[in-house]
Amino acid sequence: MPTYIISEAKPKLGALVKQASAGKTIYLLNGKDMVALVPAHPTHEVPSNLDVPSVNRRLAASERTPSAPWNRGDAARLAKQVLKTKPVE
């Protein structure tokens, strides 16, 4: 059961996600809170034209705001906004 504290996981997050996608459960600790990285099976189609640079800019901008660090649920709200965006044709 691989377990990492957040500061250990940040630099290797891409590799950890790849491991989780392959079926390995990865646990992340943040103080007393623990979450698991596990493969997800979306109930809807993920848009193929997802504007990744735009999402990355929004994430980077959030780190420079008075609300940083993120509060619980912020990432989920951002993901929902991105998935609701209508694809550009």
PyMOL Python script that loads the backbone (N, CA, C, O; Angstrom):
from pymol import cmd

cmd.read_pdbstr("""\
ATOM      1  N   MET A   1       0.853  -1.174   0.000  1.00  0.00           N
ATOM      2  CA  MET A   1       0.000   0.000   0.000  1.00  0.00           C
ATOM      3  C   MET A   1       0.898   1.235   0.000  1.00  0.00           C
ATOM      4  O   MET A   1       1.230   1.748   1.068  1.00  0.00           O
ATOM      5  N   PRO A   2       1.300   1.727  -1.187  1.00  0.00           N
ATOM      6  CA  PRO A   2       2.144   2.918  -1.239  1.00  0.00           C
ATOM      7  C   PRO A   2       1.399   4.145  -0.704  1.00  0.00           C
ATOM      8  O   PRO A   2       0.293   4.461  -1.143  1.00  0.00           O
ATOM      9  N   THR A   3       2.026   4.819   0.245  1.00  0.00           N
ATOM     10  CA  THR A   3       1.431   5.999   0.870  1.00  0.00           C
ATOM     11  C   THR A   3       2.452   7.131   0.843  1.00  0.00           C
ATOM     12  O   THR A   3       3.616   6.936   1.191  1.00  0.00           O
ATOM     13  N   TYR A   4       2.008   8.310   0.429  1.00  0.00           N
ATOM     14  CA  TYR A   4       2.894   9.470   0.330  1.00  0.00           C
ATOM     15  C   TYR A   4       2.255  10.654   1.022  1.00  0.00           C
ATOM     16  O   TYR A   4       1.037  10.826   0.967  1.00  0.00           O
ATOM     17  N   ILE A   5       3.076  11.480   1.680  1.00  0.00           N
ATOM     18  CA  ILE A   5       2.555  12.762   2.142  1.00  0.00           C
ATOM     19  C   ILE A   5       2.557  13.694   0.937  1.00  0.00           C
ATOM     20  O   ILE A   5       3.304  13.478  -0.017  1.00  0.00           O
ATOM     21  N   ILE A   6       1.741  14.707   0.977  1.00  0.00           N
ATOM     22  CA  ILE A   6       1.548  15.587  -0.179  1.00  0.00           C
ATOM     23  C   ILE A   6       2.874  16.134  -0.702  1.00  0.00           C
ATOM     24  O   ILE A   6       3.099  16.146  -1.912  1.00  0.00           O
ATOM     25  N   SER A   7       3.747  16.585   0.184  1.00  0.00           N
ATOM     26  CA  SER A   7       5.010  17.175  -0.280  1.00  0.00           C
ATOM     27  C   SER A   7       5.873  16.158  -1.020  1.00  0.00           C
ATOM     28  O   SER A   7       6.624  16.535  -1.920  1.00  0.00           O
ATOM     29  N   GLU A   8       5.783  14.882  -0.663  1.00  0.00           N
ATOM     30  CA  GLU A   8       6.517  13.838  -1.381  1.00  0.00           C
ATOM     31  C   GLU A   8       5.868  13.547  -2.729  1.00  0.00           C
ATOM     32  O   GLU A   8       6.558  13.266  -3.709  1.00  0.00           O
ATOM     33  N   ALA A   9       4.543  13.614  -2.774  1.00  0.00           N
ATOM     34  CA  ALA A   9       3.803  13.224  -3.974  1.00  0.00           C
ATOM     35  C   ALA A   9       3.858  14.270  -5.074  1.00  0.00           C
ATOM     36  O   ALA A   9       3.834  13.921  -6.255  1.00  0.00           O
ATOM     37  N   LYS A  10       3.932  15.552  -4.712  1.00  0.00           N
ATOM     38  CA  LYS A  10       3.856  16.614  -5.726  1.00  0.00           C
ATOM     39  C   LYS A  10       4.835  16.425  -6.873  1.00  0.00           C
ATOM     40  O   LYS A  10       4.412  16.463  -8.028  1.00  0.00           O
ATOM     41  N   PRO A  11       6.139  16.221  -6.609  1.00  0.00           N
ATOM     42  CA  PRO A  11       7.066  16.119  -7.744  1.00  0.00           C
ATOM     43  C   PRO A  11       6.868  14.867  -8.590  1.00  0.00           C
ATOM     44  O   PRO A  11       7.312  14.835  -9.738  1.00  0.00           O
ATOM     45  N   LYS A  12       6.220  13.842  -8.062  1.00  0.00           N
ATOM     46  CA  LYS A  12       6.027  12.609  -8.830  1.00  0.00           C
ATOM     47  C   LYS A  12       4.564  12.330  -9.132  1.00  0.00           C
ATOM     48  O   LYS A  12       4.191  11.181  -9.366  1.00  0.00           O
ATOM     49  N   LEU A  13       3.731  13.361  -9.130  1.00  0.00           N
ATOM     50  CA  LEU A  13       2.303  13.166  -9.314  1.00  0.00           C
ATOM     51  C   LEU A  13       1.970  12.492 -10.644  1.00  0.00           C
ATOM     52  O   LEU A  13       1.104  11.618 -10.690  1.00  0.00           O
ATOM     53  N   GLY A  14       2.638  12.883 -11.713  1.00  0.00           N
ATOM     54  CA  GLY A  14       2.388  12.268 -13.013  1.00  0.00           C
ATOM     55  C   GLY A  14       2.631  10.764 -12.982  1.00  0.00           C
ATOM     56  O   GLY A  14       1.825   9.990 -13.497  1.00  0.00           O
ATOM     57  N   ALA A  15       3.734  10.354 -12.382  1.00  0.00           N
ATOM     58  CA  ALA A  15       4.054   8.922 -12.282  1.00  0.00           C
ATOM     59  C   ALA A  15       3.051   8.207 -11.380  1.00  0.00           C
ATOM     60  O   ALA A  15       2.671   7.071 -11.660  1.00  0.00           O
ATOM     61  N   LEU A  16       2.624   8.857 -10.308  1.00  0.00           N
ATOM     62  CA  LEU A  16       1.654   8.240  -9.405  1.00  0.00           C
ATOM     63  C   LEU A  16       0.301   8.051 -10.096  1.00  0.00           C
ATOM     64  O   LEU A  16      -0.357   7.026  -9.912  1.00  0.00           O
ATOM     65  N   VAL A  17      -0.107   9.035 -10.883  1.00  0.00           N
ATOM     66  CA  VAL A  17      -1.360   8.921 -11.623  1.00  0.00           C
ATOM     67  C   VAL A  17      -1.265   7.784 -12.637  1.00  0.00           C
ATOM     68  O   VAL A  17      -2.224   7.036 -12.831  1.00  0.00           O
ATOM     69  N   LYS A  18      -0.110   7.658 -13.279  1.00  0.00           N
ATOM     70  CA  LYS A  18       0.085   6.573 -14.245  1.00  0.00           C
ATOM     71  C   LYS A  18      -0.043   5.213 -13.553  1.00  0.00           C
ATOM     72  O   LYS A  18      -0.658   4.293 -14.091  1.00  0.00           O
ATOM     73  N   GLN A  19       0.544   5.094 -12.351  1.00  0.00           N
ATOM     74  CA  GLN A  19       0.439   3.847 -11.580  1.00  0.00           C
ATOM     75  C   GLN A  19      -1.017   3.571 -11.203  1.00  0.00           C
ATOM     76  O   GLN A  19      -1.491   2.441 -11.310  1.00  0.00           O
ATOM     77  N   ALA A  20      -1.715   4.613 -10.763  1.00  0.00           N
ATOM     78  CA  ALA A  20      -3.121   4.449 -10.382  1.00  0.00           C
ATOM     79  C   ALA A  20      -3.959   4.053 -11.585  1.00  0.00           C
ATOM     80  O   ALA A  20      -4.853   3.214 -11.471  1.00  0.00           O
ATOM     81  N   SER A  21      -3.680   4.646 -12.732  1.00  0.00           N
ATOM     82  CA  SER A  21      -4.417   4.307 -13.957  1.00  0.00           C
ATOM     83  C   SER A  21      -4.202   2.851 -14.343  1.00  0.00           C
ATOM     84  O   SER A  21      -5.064   2.232 -14.967  1.00  0.00           O
ATOM     85  N   ALA A  22      -3.049   2.308 -13.970  1.00  0.00           N
ATOM     86  CA  ALA A  22      -2.739   0.912 -14.273  1.00  0.00           C
ATOM     87  C   ALA A  22      -3.375  -0.043 -13.259  1.00  0.00           C
ATOM     88  O   ALA A  22      -3.240  -1.260 -13.383  1.00  0.00           O
ATOM     89  N   GLY A  23      -4.069   0.507 -12.255  1.00  0.00           N
ATOM     90  CA  GLY A  23      -4.782  -0.333 -11.300  1.00  0.00           C
ATOM     91  C   GLY A  23      -4.211  -0.377  -9.895  1.00  0.00           C
ATOM     92  O   GLY A  23      -4.766  -1.048  -9.024  1.00  0.00           O
ATOM     93  N   LYS A  24      -3.116   0.323  -9.660  1.00  0.00           N
ATOM     94  CA  LYS A  24      -2.507   0.335  -8.332  1.00  0.00           C
ATOM     95  C   LYS A  24      -3.130   1.456  -7.502  1.00  0.00           C
ATOM     96  O   LYS A  24      -3.245   2.583  -7.985  1.00  0.00           O
ATOM     97  N   THR A  25      -3.529   1.172  -6.274  1.00  0.00           N
ATOM     98  CA  THR A  25      -4.103   2.201  -5.410  1.00  0.00           C
ATOM     99  C   THR A  25      -2.966   2.931  -4.702  1.00  0.00           C
ATOM    100  O   THR A  25      -2.116   2.304  -4.071  1.00  0.00           O
ATOM    101  N   ILE A  26      -2.955   4.249  -4.810  1.00  0.00           N
ATOM    102  CA  ILE A  26      -1.942   5.099  -4.193  1.00  0.00           C
ATOM    103  C   ILE A  26      -2.651   5.956  -3.150  1.00  0.00           C
ATOM    104  O   ILE A  26      -3.675   6.571  -3.447  1.00  0.00           O
ATOM    105  N   TYR A  27      -2.120   6.001  -1.944  1.00  0.00           N
ATOM    106  CA  TYR A  27      -2.715   6.796  -0.874  1.00  0.00           C
ATOM    107  C   TYR A  27      -1.905   8.062  -0.659  1.00  0.00           C
ATOM    108  O   TYR A  27      -0.675   8.030  -0.649  1.00  0.00           O
ATOM    109  N   LEU A  28      -2.611   9.188  -0.486  1.00  0.00           N
ATOM    110  CA  LEU A  28      -1.987  10.483  -0.227  1.00  0.00           C
ATOM    111  C   LEU A  28      -2.460  10.988   1.127  1.00  0.00           C
ATOM    112  O   LEU A  28      -3.645  10.927   1.453  1.00  0.00           O
ATOM    113  N   LEU A  29      -1.511  11.485   1.907  1.00  0.00           N
ATOM    114  CA  LEU A  29      -1.817  12.014   3.236  1.00  0.00           C
ATOM    115  C   LEU A  29      -1.604  13.516   3.264  1.00  0.00           C
ATOM    116  O   LEU A  29      -0.616  14.033   2.743  1.00  0.00           O
ATOM    117  N   ASN A  30      -2.545  14.201   3.879  1.00  0.00           N
ATOM    118  CA  ASN A  30      -2.436  15.641   4.107  1.00  0.00           C
ATOM    119  C   ASN A  30      -2.860  15.869   5.554  1.00  0.00           C
ATOM    120  O   ASN A  30      -4.043  16.060   5.836  1.00  0.00           O
ATOM    121  N   GLY A  31      -1.903  15.849   6.460  1.00  0.00           N
ATOM    122  CA  GLY A  31      -2.247  15.924   7.877  1.00  0.00           C
ATOM    123  C   GLY A  31      -2.984  14.665   8.279  1.00  0.00           C
ATOM    124  O   GLY A  31      -2.466  13.561   8.116  1.00  0.00           O
ATOM    125  N   LYS A  32      -4.190  14.821   8.802  1.00  0.00           N
ATOM    126  CA  LYS A  32      -5.004  13.673   9.199  1.00  0.00           C
ATOM    127  C   LYS A  32      -5.870  13.157   8.058  1.00  0.00           C
ATOM    128  O   LYS A  32      -6.468  12.088   8.180  1.00  0.00           O
ATOM    129  N   ASP A  33      -5.949  13.893   6.951  1.00  0.00           N
ATOM    130  CA  ASP A  33      -6.778  13.495   5.819  1.00  0.00           C
ATOM    131  C   ASP A  33      -6.027  12.529   4.912  1.00  0.00           C
ATOM    132  O   ASP A  33      -4.842  12.715   4.637  1.00  0.00           O
ATOM    133  N   MET A  34      -6.725  11.498   4.452  1.00  0.00           N
ATOM    134  CA  MET A  34      -6.151  10.541   3.510  1.00  0.00           C
ATOM    135  C   MET A  34      -7.112  10.367   2.337  1.00  0.00           C
ATOM    136  O   MET A  34      -8.323  10.238   2.517  1.00  0.00           O
ATOM    137  N   VAL A  35      -6.544  10.368   1.136  1.00  0.00           N
ATOM    138  CA  VAL A  35      -7.319  10.103  -0.065  1.00  0.00           C
ATOM    139  C   VAL A  35      -6.604   9.021  -0.868  1.00  0.00           C
ATOM    140  O   VAL A  35      -5.429   8.736  -0.636  1.00  0.00           O
ATOM    141  N   ALA A  36      -7.318   8.431  -1.804  1.00  0.00           N
ATOM    142  CA  ALA A  36      -6.734   7.387  -2.643  1.00  0.00           C
ATOM    143  C   ALA A  36      -6.791   7.801  -4.099  1.00  0.00           C
ATOM    144  O   ALA A  36      -7.792   8.346  -4.565  1.00  0.00           O
ATOM    145  N   LEU A  37      -5.709   7.538  -4.810  1.00  0.00           N
ATOM    146  CA  LEU A  37      -5.706   7.675  -6.261  1.00  0.00           C
ATOM    147  C   LEU A  37      -6.070   6.306  -6.814  1.00  0.00           C
ATOM    148  O   LEU A  37      -5.354   5.330  -6.593  1.00  0.00           O
ATOM    149  N   VAL A  38      -7.157   6.238  -7.514  1.00  0.00           N
ATOM    150  CA  VAL A  38      -7.623   4.980  -8.101  1.00  0.00           C
ATOM    151  C   VAL A  38      -8.094   5.259  -9.525  1.00  0.00           C
ATOM    152  O   VAL A  38      -8.417   6.404  -9.844  1.00  0.00           O
ATOM    153  N   PRO A  39      -8.141   4.258 -10.380  1.00  0.00           N
ATOM    154  CA  PRO A  39      -8.640   4.495 -11.736  1.00  0.00           C
ATOM    155  C   PRO A  39     -10.094   4.957 -11.692  1.00  0.00           C
ATOM    156  O   PRO A  39     -10.906   4.425 -10.935  1.00  0.00           O
ATOM    157  N   ALA A  40     -10.400   5.934 -12.495  1.00  0.00           N
ATOM    158  CA  ALA A  40     -11.775   6.441 -12.561  1.00  0.00           C
ATOM    159  C   ALA A  40     -12.399   5.999 -13.870  1.00  0.00           C
ATOM    160  O   ALA A  40     -11.723   5.891 -14.893  1.00  0.00           O
ATOM    161  N   HIS A  41     -13.676   5.750 -13.824  1.00  0.00           N
ATOM    162  CA  HIS A  41     -14.425   5.384 -15.016  1.00  0.00           C
ATOM    163  C   HIS A  41     -15.523   6.422 -15.189  1.00  0.00           C
ATOM    164  O   HIS A  41     -16.611   6.275 -14.632  1.00  0.00           O
ATOM    165  N   PRO A  42     -15.241   7.489 -15.971  1.00  0.00           N
ATOM    166  CA  PRO A  42     -16.224   8.562 -16.117  1.00  0.00           C
ATOM    167  C   PRO A  42     -17.552   8.036 -16.648  1.00  0.00           C
ATOM    168  O   PRO A  42     -17.599   7.109 -17.456  1.00  0.00           O
ATOM    169  N   THR A  43     -18.618   8.648 -16.175  1.00  0.00           N
ATOM    170  CA  THR A  43     -19.950   8.268 -16.637  1.00  0.00           C
ATOM    171  C   THR A  43     -20.335   9.052 -17.883  1.00  0.00           C
ATOM    172  O   THR A  43     -21.432   8.878 -18.415  1.00  0.00           O
ATOM    173  N   HIS A  44     -19.438   9.916 -18.352  1.00  0.00           N
ATOM    174  CA  HIS A  44     -19.704  10.712 -19.543  1.00  0.00           C
ATOM    175  C   HIS A  44     -18.431  10.780 -20.377  1.00  0.00           C
ATOM    176  O   HIS A  44     -17.349  10.429 -19.907  1.00  0.00           O
ATOM    177  N   GLU A  45     -18.570  11.222 -21.588  1.00  0.00           N
ATOM    178  CA  GLU A  45     -17.436  11.338 -22.498  1.00  0.00           C
ATOM    179  C   GLU A  45     -16.595  12.563 -22.128  1.00  0.00           C
ATOM    180  O   GLU A  45     -17.127  13.663 -21.979  1.00  0.00           O
ATOM    181  N   VAL A  46     -15.290  12.371 -21.983  1.00  0.00           N
ATOM    182  CA  VAL A  46     -14.391  13.495 -21.727  1.00  0.00           C
ATOM    183  C   VAL A  46     -14.109  14.139 -23.082  1.00  0.00           C
ATOM    184  O   VAL A  46     -13.738  13.447 -24.029  1.00  0.00           O
ATOM    185  N   PRO A  47     -14.283  15.462 -23.184  1.00  0.00           N
ATOM    186  CA  PRO A  47     -14.093  16.112 -24.483  1.00  0.00           C
ATOM    187  C   PRO A  47     -12.678  15.898 -25.010  1.00  0.00           C
ATOM    188  O   PRO A  47     -11.708  16.041 -24.265  1.00  0.00           O
ATOM    189  N   SER A  48     -12.558  15.559 -26.285  1.00  0.00           N
ATOM    190  CA  SER A  48     -11.241  15.314 -26.874  1.00  0.00           C
ATOM    191  C   SER A  48     -10.486  16.622 -27.106  1.00  0.00           C
ATOM    192  O   SER A  48      -9.261  16.614 -27.227  1.00  0.00           O
ATOM    193  N   ASN A  49     -11.197  17.730 -27.167  1.00  0.00           N
ATOM    194  CA  ASN A  49     -10.546  19.015 -27.413  1.00  0.00           C
ATOM    195  C   ASN A  49     -10.439  19.836 -26.126  1.00  0.00           C
ATOM    196  O   ASN A  49     -10.538  21.062 -26.158  1.00  0.00           O
ATOM    197  N   LEU A  50     -10.240  19.166 -25.012  1.00  0.00           N
ATOM    198  CA  LEU A  50     -10.090  19.849 -23.729  1.00  0.00           C
ATOM    199  C   LEU A  50      -8.910  20.814 -23.815  1.00  0.00           C
ATOM    200  O   LEU A  50      -7.810  20.425 -24.208  1.00  0.00           O
ATOM    201  N   ASP A  51      -9.140  22.047 -23.453  1.00  0.00           N
ATOM    202  CA  ASP A  51      -8.117  23.082 -23.541  1.00  0.00           C
ATOM    203  C   ASP A  51      -7.193  22.988 -22.328  1.00  0.00           C
ATOM    204  O   ASP A  51      -7.337  23.738 -21.363  1.00  0.00           O
ATOM    205  N   VAL A  52      -6.235  22.050 -22.395  1.00  0.00           N
ATOM    206  CA  VAL A  52      -5.335  21.795 -21.273  1.00  0.00           C
ATOM    207  C   VAL A  52      -4.524  23.046 -20.900  1.00  0.00           C
ATOM    208  O   VAL A  52      -4.402  23.341 -19.711  1.00  0.00           O
ATOM    209  N   PRO A  53      -3.968  23.789 -21.858  1.00  0.00           N
ATOM    210  CA  PRO A  53      -3.230  24.998 -21.463  1.00  0.00           C
ATOM    211  C   PRO A  53      -4.092  25.989 -20.676  1.00  0.00           C
ATOM    212  O   PRO A  53      -3.614  26.624 -19.737  1.00  0.00           O
ATOM    213  N   SER A  54      -5.360  26.116 -21.064  1.00  0.00           N
ATOM    214  CA  SER A  54      -6.255  27.020 -20.347  1.00  0.00           C
ATOM    215  C   SER A  54      -6.484  26.545 -18.915  1.00  0.00           C
ATOM    216  O   SER A  54      -6.471  27.345 -17.980  1.00  0.00           O
ATOM    217  N   VAL A  55      -6.693  25.241 -18.749  1.00  0.00           N
ATOM    218  CA  VAL A  55      -6.883  24.686 -17.405  1.00  0.00           C
ATOM    219  C   VAL A  55      -5.625  24.906 -16.574  1.00  0.00           C
ATOM    220  O   VAL A  55      -5.706  25.289 -15.407  1.00  0.00           O
ATOM    221  N   ASN A  56      -4.469  24.665 -17.173  1.00  0.00           N
ATOM    222  CA  ASN A  56      -3.211  24.853 -16.448  1.00  0.00           C
ATOM    223  C   ASN A  56      -3.005  26.310 -16.045  1.00  0.00           C
ATOM    224  O   ASN A  56      -2.519  26.589 -14.949  1.00  0.00           O
ATOM    225  N   ARG A  57      -3.379  27.253 -16.939  1.00  0.00           N
ATOM    226  CA  ARG A  57      -3.260  28.674 -16.589  1.00  0.00           C
ATOM    227  C   ARG A  57      -4.165  29.014 -15.410  1.00  0.00           C
ATOM    228  O   ARG A  57      -3.762  29.748 -14.508  1.00  0.00           O
ATOM    229  N   ARG A  58      -5.393  28.478 -15.414  1.00  0.00           N
ATOM    230  CA  ARG A  58      -6.321  28.750 -14.312  1.00  0.00           C
ATOM    231  C   ARG A  58      -5.800  28.174 -13.008  1.00  0.00           C
ATOM    232  O   ARG A  58      -5.912  28.803 -11.956  1.00  0.00           O
ATOM    233  N   LEU A  59      -5.225  26.968 -13.076  1.00  0.00           N
ATOM    234  CA  LEU A  59      -4.661  26.366 -11.869  1.00  0.00           C
ATOM    235  C   LEU A  59      -3.489  27.195 -11.354  1.00  0.00           C
ATOM    236  O   LEU A  59      -3.382  27.443 -10.153  1.00  0.00           O
ATOM    237  N   ALA A  60      -2.611  27.624 -12.259  1.00  0.00           N
ATOM    238  CA  ALA A  60      -1.457  28.426 -11.852  1.00  0.00           C
ATOM    239  C   ALA A  60      -1.906  29.760 -11.265  1.00  0.00           C
ATOM    240  O   ALA A  60      -1.341  30.222 -10.274  1.00  0.00           O
ATOM    241  N   ALA A  61      -2.920  30.384 -11.870  1.00  0.00           N
ATOM    242  CA  ALA A  61      -3.424  31.662 -11.369  1.00  0.00           C
ATOM    243  C   ALA A  61      -4.009  31.508  -9.978  1.00  0.00           C
ATOM    244  O   ALA A  61      -3.906  32.416  -9.153  1.00  0.00           O
ATOM    245  N   SER A  62      -4.623  30.365  -9.713  1.00  0.00           N
ATOM    246  CA  SER A  62      -5.244  30.165  -8.405  1.00  0.00           C
ATOM    247  C   SER A  62      -4.198  30.114  -7.298  1.00  0.00           C
ATOM    248  O   SER A  62      -4.496  30.421  -6.144  1.00  0.00           O
ATOM    249  N   GLU A  63      -2.970  29.725  -7.650  1.00  0.00           N
ATOM    250  CA  GLU A  63      -1.911  29.659  -6.646  1.00  0.00           C
ATOM    251  C   GLU A  63      -1.425  31.051  -6.246  1.00  0.00           C
ATOM    252  O   GLU A  63      -0.761  31.213  -5.222  1.00  0.00           O
ATOM    253  N   ARG A  64      -1.758  32.049  -7.055  1.00  0.00           N
ATOM    254  CA  ARG A  64      -1.292  33.405  -6.765  1.00  0.00           C
ATOM    255  C   ARG A  64      -2.391  34.291  -6.183  1.00  0.00           C
ATOM    256  O   ARG A  64      -2.213  35.505  -6.078  1.00  0.00           O
ATOM    257  N   THR A  65      -3.508  33.707  -5.809  1.00  0.00           N
ATOM    258  CA  THR A  65      -4.616  34.487  -5.291  1.00  0.00           C
ATOM    259  C   THR A  65      -4.678  34.391  -3.775  1.00  0.00           C
ATOM    260  O   THR A  65      -4.060  33.508  -3.180  1.00  0.00           O
ATOM    261  N   PRO A  66      -5.423  35.299  -3.148  1.00  0.00           N
ATOM    262  CA  PRO A  66      -5.563  35.229  -1.692  1.00  0.00           C
ATOM    263  C   PRO A  66      -6.227  33.948  -1.217  1.00  0.00           C
ATOM    264  O   PRO A  66      -6.116  33.595  -0.043  1.00  0.00           O
ATOM    265  N   SER A  67      -6.918  33.244  -2.112  1.00  0.00           N
ATOM    266  CA  SER A  67      -7.592  32.019  -1.691  1.00  0.00           C
ATOM    267  C   SER A  67      -6.659  30.815  -1.656  1.00  0.00           C
ATOM    268  O   SER A  67      -7.051  29.743  -1.195  1.00  0.00           O
ATOM    269  N   ALA A  68      -5.437  30.978  -2.135  1.00  0.00           N
ATOM    270  CA  ALA A  68      -4.494  29.849  -2.114  1.00  0.00           C
ATOM    271  C   ALA A  68      -4.066  29.578  -0.677  1.00  0.00           C
ATOM    272  O   ALA A  68      -3.944  30.542   0.078  1.00  0.00           O
ATOM    273  N   PRO A  69      -3.838  28.384  -0.254  1.00  0.00           N
ATOM    274  CA  PRO A  69      -3.996  27.169  -1.019  1.00  0.00           C
ATOM    275  C   PRO A  69      -5.464  26.828  -1.211  1.00  0.00           C
ATOM    276  O   PRO A  69      -6.344  27.382  -0.552  1.00  0.00           O
ATOM    277  N   TRP A  70      -5.701  25.915  -2.118  1.00  0.00           N
ATOM    278  CA  TRP A  70      -7.066  25.534  -2.438  1.00  0.00           C
ATOM    279  C   TRP A  70      -7.790  24.986  -1.223  1.00  0.00           C
ATOM    280  O   TRP A  70      -7.190  24.385  -0.332  1.00  0.00           O
ATOM    281  N   ASN A  71      -9.072  25.207  -1.213  1.00  0.00           N
ATOM    282  CA  ASN A  71      -9.923  24.629  -0.177  1.00  0.00           C
ATOM    283  C   ASN A  71     -10.501  23.323  -0.695  1.00  0.00           C
ATOM    284  O   ASN A  71     -10.444  23.038  -1.891  1.00  0.00           O
ATOM    285  N   ARG A  72     -11.051  22.544   0.204  1.00  0.00           N
ATOM    286  CA  ARG A  72     -11.655  21.265  -0.168  1.00  0.00           C
ATOM    287  C   ARG A  72     -12.757  21.501  -1.216  1.00  0.00           C
ATOM    288  O   ARG A  72     -13.639  22.337  -1.019  1.00  0.00           O
ATOM    289  N   GLY A  73     -12.696  20.776  -2.299  1.00  0.00           N
ATOM    290  CA  GLY A  73     -13.718  20.865  -3.333  1.00  0.00           C
ATOM    291  C   GLY A  73     -13.389  21.814  -4.475  1.00  0.00           C
ATOM    292  O   GLY A  73     -14.094  21.810  -5.484  1.00  0.00           O
ATOM    293  N   ASP A  74     -12.341  22.631  -4.353  1.00  0.00           N
ATOM    294  CA  ASP A  74     -12.019  23.589  -5.416  1.00  0.00           C
ATOM    295  C   ASP A  74     -11.678  22.894  -6.732  1.00  0.00           C
ATOM    296  O   ASP A  74     -12.154  23.306  -7.790  1.00  0.00           O
ATOM    297  N   ALA A  75     -10.863  21.849  -6.676  1.00  0.00           N
ATOM    298  CA  ALA A  75     -10.468  21.149  -7.899  1.00  0.00           C
ATOM    299  C   ALA A  75     -11.681  20.501  -8.568  1.00  0.00           C
ATOM    300  O   ALA A  75     -11.799  20.513  -9.793  1.00  0.00           O
ATOM    301  N   ALA A  76     -12.569  19.943  -7.770  1.00  0.00           N
ATOM    302  CA  ALA A  76     -13.764  19.308  -8.333  1.00  0.00           C
ATOM    303  C   ALA A  76     -14.638  20.352  -9.021  1.00  0.00           C
ATOM    304  O   ALA A  76     -15.172  20.094 -10.099  1.00  0.00           O
ATOM    305  N   ARG A  77     -14.791  21.535  -8.406  1.00  0.00           N
ATOM    306  CA  ARG A  77     -15.596  22.592  -9.030  1.00  0.00           C
ATOM    307  C   ARG A  77     -14.975  23.035 -10.351  1.00  0.00           C
ATOM    308  O   ARG A  77     -15.693  23.242 -11.330  1.00  0.00           O
ATOM    309  N   LEU A  78     -13.652  23.181 -10.393  1.00  0.00           N
ATOM    310  CA  LEU A  78     -12.975  23.587 -11.622  1.00  0.00           C
ATOM    311  C   LEU A  78     -13.149  22.524 -12.704  1.00  0.00           C
ATOM    312  O   LEU A  78     -13.417  22.852 -13.860  1.00  0.00           O
ATOM    313  N   ALA A  79     -12.999  21.255 -12.335  1.00  0.00           N
ATOM    314  CA  ALA A  79     -13.165  20.173 -13.306  1.00  0.00           C
ATOM    315  C   ALA A  79     -14.578  20.175 -13.887  1.00  0.00           C
ATOM    316  O   ALA A  79     -14.752  19.980 -15.090  1.00  0.00           O
ATOM    317  N   LYS A  80     -15.587  20.394 -13.044  1.00  0.00           N
ATOM    318  CA  LYS A  80     -16.968  20.436 -13.524  1.00  0.00           C
ATOM    319  C   LYS A  80     -17.170  21.589 -14.504  1.00  0.00           C
ATOM    320  O   LYS A  80     -17.863  21.435 -15.510  1.00  0.00           O
ATOM    321  N   GLN A  81     -16.561  22.752 -14.214  1.00  0.00           N
ATOM    322  CA  GLN A  81     -16.677  23.895 -15.119  1.00  0.00           C
ATOM    323  C   GLN A  81     -16.067  23.561 -16.474  1.00  0.00           C
ATOM    324  O   GLN A  81     -16.641  23.878 -17.516  1.00  0.00           O
ATOM    325  N   VAL A  82     -14.899  22.918 -16.456  1.00  0.00           N
ATOM    326  CA  VAL A  82     -14.227  22.577 -17.707  1.00  0.00           C
ATOM    327  C   VAL A  82     -15.062  21.591 -18.504  1.00  0.00           C
ATOM    328  O   VAL A  82     -15.197  21.736 -19.719  1.00  0.00           O
ATOM    329  N   LEU A  83     -15.625  20.586 -17.836  1.00  0.00           N
ATOM    330  CA  LEU A  83     -16.417  19.575 -18.536  1.00  0.00           C
ATOM    331  C   LEU A  83     -17.729  20.121 -19.057  1.00  0.00           C
ATOM    332  O   LEU A  83     -18.272  19.585 -20.023  1.00  0.00           O
ATOM    333  N   LYS A  84     -18.263  21.187 -18.438  1.00  0.00           N
ATOM    334  CA  LYS A  84     -19.505  21.800 -18.915  1.00  0.00           C
ATOM    335  C   LYS A  84     -19.276  22.673 -20.139  1.00  0.00           C
ATOM    336  O   LYS A  84     -20.212  22.946 -20.890  1.00  0.00           O
ATOM    337  N   THR A  85     -18.041  23.114 -20.346  1.00  0.00           N
ATOM    338  CA  THR A  85     -17.733  24.004 -21.464  1.00  0.00           C
ATOM    339  C   THR A  85     -18.052  23.310 -22.770  1.00  0.00           C
ATOM    340  O   THR A  85     -17.643  22.171 -22.999  1.00  0.00           O
ATOM    341  N   LYS A  86     -18.786  24.004 -23.626  1.00  0.00           N
ATOM    342  CA  LYS A  86     -19.159  23.432 -24.902  1.00  0.00           C
ATOM    343  C   LYS A  86     -17.926  23.383 -25.812  1.00  0.00           C
ATOM    344  O   LYS A  86     -17.153  24.340 -25.864  1.00  0.00           O
ATOM    345  N   PRO A  87     -17.746  22.270 -26.529  1.00  0.00           N
ATOM    346  CA  PRO A  87     -16.595  22.165 -27.429  1.00  0.00           C
ATOM    347  C   PRO A  87     -16.676  23.183 -28.566  1.00  0.00           C
ATOM    348  O   PRO A  87     -17.758  23.494 -29.065  1.00  0.00           O
ATOM    349  N   VAL A  88     -15.536  23.683 -28.955  1.00  0.00           N
ATOM    350  CA  VAL A  88     -15.457  24.604 -30.092  1.00  0.00           C
ATOM    351  C   VAL A  88     -15.331  23.761 -31.347  1.00  0.00           C
ATOM    352  O   VAL A  88     -14.466  22.889 -31.434  1.00  0.00           O
ATOM    353  N   GLU A  89     -16.185  24.020 -32.307  1.00  0.00           N
ATOM    354  CA  GLU A  89     -16.185  23.207 -33.534  1.00  0.00           C
ATOM    355  C   GLU A  89     -15.543  23.956 -34.669  1.00  0.00           C
ATOM    356  O   GLU A  89     -15.451  23.434 -35.780  1.00  0.00           O
TER     357      GLU A  89
END
""", "prot")
cmd.dss("prot")
cmd.show_as("cartoon", "prot")
cmd.util.cbc("prot")
cmd.orient("prot")
